């Protein structure tokens, strides 16, 4: 029996006899297989007959059923189920996974498939029998088609402290990178990926013994929230040190840096308020802003003039629909943008916010401890009075070699957060050994340990960062960011260059972090280099040699090998 080109061209009375006379399963000829799957695909991707009419139209079958499938569509599904066609082609799987998101009325099709097919056929779709798929969307396509091929470049396990050099555990795959199996072999690699800016993540002569002593005294966890017995003398001491270090009257600490942003913003502002966010702000800020219920507007990355325009326009228009004045306006920026390595234009942004009476929320996750003469962040580096920044946020995971985050501000603000923020009221407090590590590292930075190691670390990270950036630019790499920033992204652009650059560097015992979608736009892939005060000049020279060789091999030297303008200006200033 010849297979029709389109099953939906068959008259309705012809379907029962067609189903009864066809062979099943493996006896089905390829022509019929193609006809069935092709017809289903056609219907899945937008044929209105799946819904018995146009989307949103009133169905004629059952007035109590909003979107019943037409008889013709149900016959085709029965035909597919009876024949048990498997394995199901990839294109059908993709359409089934996307149908709930993009064709809501057609989502009925997915449920019928799950109920009318036998369990093996459903499991071949990657579904639980009778359940809709739990993972939907285009990200699934990206994961299967791109990420799985290069996932060995991400999440490499290490088996030592993230110092200047560390041990990377080797892995292999027997199924084209679907699963990665760890081995017992290790490679000693130069670490250019960790946020260990001041080198405190490794064993330290001052910090480590005190953290161990605290572990013995307090245990690894308080096993309670701050308001229910989870506040120790160390937590109070830490908050006092943080407030003094950043130059604010008070501070509150949290057990996780990401949560500090995502949990604080919904407490500070809500419906009727306005958040104006830099277009390249961190995901924790984005999620915190979305969770607040406030209106969100975005200004062009690090562009004070556009911020001025957005503020002026929004103040003139007021709240949506009612046009009432905004209850509160908060401008959210970062000190150093983690994917760009750029310093924020803080003086200009503060001036704009003062002009329009908007609060400034400054995220110093990557800048506190890493920049400024005494490590006090971008305010110190750029000459901005901390009194002009209303809310100062930072993390302890970068420069301090620990975990957690903080908010510093007025005493009124901090008391309000302590009484209203869920991350303070319900989450377990920061680990006592981690708190002691932060206190000890701040003492070293301030010179309160009786040595000048803190000043030496700060001078070394500035020297290392500026030297490495200058040399990369002279080689012809497209390097983002500003001088003094310890983050320097090397642009790869093409996602295909991610595995090439990462694997070739690892072969020569240099471990780098490559960043791809969704952390960056699909065609703006990059290798993010993080410099540490613990890197020696020999370490940096080795990295430059490897990068130069791999850069030529992969083809990522996008500029002529000549001194960069910044480098020339720096040299001219020294000569003067």
Rosetta blueprint (number, residue, H / E / L):
1 X L
2 X L
3 X L
4 X L
5 X L
6 X L
7 X H
8 X H
9 X H
10 X L
11 X L
12 X L
13 X L
14 X H
15 X H
16 X H
17 X H
18 X H
19 X H
20 X H
21 X H
22 X L
23 X L
24 X L
25 X H
26 X H
27 X H
28 X L
29 X L
30 X H
31 X H
32 X H
33 X H
34 X H
35 X H
36 X H
37 X H
38 X H
39 X H
40 X H
41 X H
42 X H
43 X H
44 X H
45 X L
46 X L
47 X L
48 X H
49 X H
50 X H
51 X H
52 X L
53 X L
54 X L
55 X L
56 X L
57 X L
58 X L
59 X L
60 X L
61 X L
62 X L
63 X L
64 X L
65 X L
66 X L
67 X L
68 X L
69 X L
70 X L
71 X H
72 X H
73 X H
74 X H
75 X H
76 X H
77 X H
78 X H
79 X H
80 X H
81 X H
82 X H
83 X H
84 X L
85 X L
86 X L
87 X L
88 X L
89 X L
90 X H
91 X H
92 X H
93 X H
94 X H
95 X H
96 X H
97 X H
98 X H
99 X H
100 X H
101 X H
102 X H
103 X L
104 X L
105 X L
106 X L
107 X H
108 X H
109 X H
110 X H
111 X H
112 X H
113 X H
114 X H
115 X H
116 X H
117 X L
118 X L
119 X H
120 X H
121 X H
122 X H
123 X H
124 X L
125 X L
126 X L
127 X L
128 X L
129 X L
130 X L
131 X L
132 X L
133 X L
134 X L
135 X L
136 X L
137 X L
138 X H
139 X H
140 X H
141 X H
142 X H
143 X H
144 X H
145 X H
146 X H
147 X H
148 X H
149 X H
150 X H
151 X H
152 X H
153 X H
154 X L
155 X L
156 X L
157 X L
158 X E
159 X L
160 X L
161 X L
162 X L
163 X L
164 X L
165 X E
166 X E
167 X E
168 X E
169 X E
170 X E
171 X E
172 X E
173 X L
174 X L
175 X L
176 X L
177 X L
178 X L
179 X L
180 X L
181 X E
182 X E
183 X E
184 X E
185 X E
186 X E
187 X E
188 X E
189 X E
190 X E
191 X E
192 X L
193 X L
194 X L
195 X L
196 X L
197 X L
198 X L
199 X L
200 X L
201 X L
202 X L
203 X L
204 X L
205 X L
206 X L
207 X H
208 X H
209 X H
210 X H
211 X H
212 X H
213 X H
214 X H
215 X H
216 X H
217 X H
218 X H
219 X L
220 X L
221 X L
222 X L
223 X L
224 X L
225 X E
226 X L
227 X L
228 X L
229 X L
230 X L
231 X L
232 X L
233 X H
234 X H
235 X H
236 X H
237 X H
238 X H
239 X H
240 X H
241 X H
242 X H
243 X H
244 X H
245 X H
246 X H
247 X L
248 X L
249 X L
250 X E
251 X E
252 X E
253 X E
254 X E
255 X L
256 X L
257 X H
258 X H
259 X H
260 X H
261 X H
262 X H
263 X H
264 X H
265 X H
266 X H
267 X H
268 X H
269 X L
270 X L
271 X L
272 X L
273 X L
274 X E
275 X E
276 X E
277 X E
278 X E
279 X L
280 X L
281 X L
282 X L
283 X H
284 X H
285 X H
286 X H
287 X H
288 X H
289 X H
290 X H
291 X H
292 X H
293 X L
294 X L
295 X E
296 X E
297 X E
298 X E
299 X E
300 X L
301 X L
302 X L
303 X L
304 X H
305 X H
306 X H
307 X H
308 X H
309 X H
310 X H
311 X H
312 X H
313 X H
314 X H
315 X H
316 X H
317 X H
318 X L
319 X L
320 X L
321 X L
322 X L
323 X L
324 X L
325 X L
326 X L
327 X L
328 X L
329 X E
330 X E
331 X E
332 X E
333 X E
334 X E
335 X L
336 X E
337 X L
338 X L
339 X L
340 X L
341 X L
342 X L
343 X E
344 X L
345 X L
346 X H
347 X H
348 X H
349 X H
350 X H
351 X H
352 X H
353 X H
354 X H
355 X H
356 X H
357 X L
358 X L
359 X E
360 X E
361 X E
362 X E
363 X E
364 X L
365 X L
366 X L
367 X L
368 X L
369 X L
370 X L
371 X L
372 X L
373 X L
374 X L
375 X L
376 X L
377 X L
378 X H
379 X H
380 X H
381 X H
382 X H
383 X L
384 X L
385 X L
386 X H
387 X H
388 X H
389 X L
390 X L
391 X E
392 X E
393 X E
394 X E
395 X E
396 X L
397 X L
398 X L
399 X L
400 X L
401 X L
402 X L
403 X L
404 X L
405 X E
406 X E
407 X E
408 X E
409 X E
410 X L
411 X H
412 X H
413 X H
414 X H
415 X H
416 X H
417 X H
418 X H
419 X H
420 X H
421 X L
422 X H
423 X H
424 X H
425 X H
426 X L
427 X L
428 X E
429 X L
430 X L
431 X L
432 X H
433 X H
434 X H
435 X H
436 X H
437 X H
438 X H
439 X H
440 X H
441 X H
442 X H
443 X H
444 X H
445 X H
446 X H
447 X L
448 X L
449 X L
450 X L
451 X L
452 X L
453 X H
454 X H
455 X H
456 X H
457 X H
458 X H
459 X H
460 X H
461 X H
462 X H
463 X H
464 X H
465 X H
466 X H
467 X H
468 X H
469 X H
470 X H
471 X H
472 X H
473 X H
474 X H
475 X H
476 X L
477 X L
478 X L
479 X E
480 X L
481 X L
482 X L
483 X L
484 X L
485 X L
486 X L
487 X E
488 X E
489 X E
490 X E
491 X E
492 X E
493 X E
494 X L
495 X L
496 X H
497 X H
498 X H
499 X H
500 X H
501 X H
502 X H
503 X H
504 X H
505 X H
506 X H
507 X H
508 X L
509 X L
510 X E
511 X E
512 X L
513 X E
514 X E
515 X E
516 X L
517 X L
518 X L
519 X L
520 X L
521 X L
522 X L
523 X L
524 X L
525 X E
526 X E
527 X E
528 X E
529 X E
530 X E
531 X L
532 X L
533 X L
534 X L
535 X L
536 X L
537 X H
538 X H
539 X H
540 X H
541 X H
542 X H
543 X H
544 X H
545 X H
546 X H
547 X H
548 X H
549 X H
550 X H
551 X H
552 X H
553 X H
554 X H
555 X L
556 X L
557 X L
558 X L
559 X L
560 X L
561 X L
562 X L
563 X L
564 X L
565 X H
566 X H
567 X H
568 X H
569 X H
570 X H
571 X H
572 X H
573 X H
574 X H
575 X H
576 X L
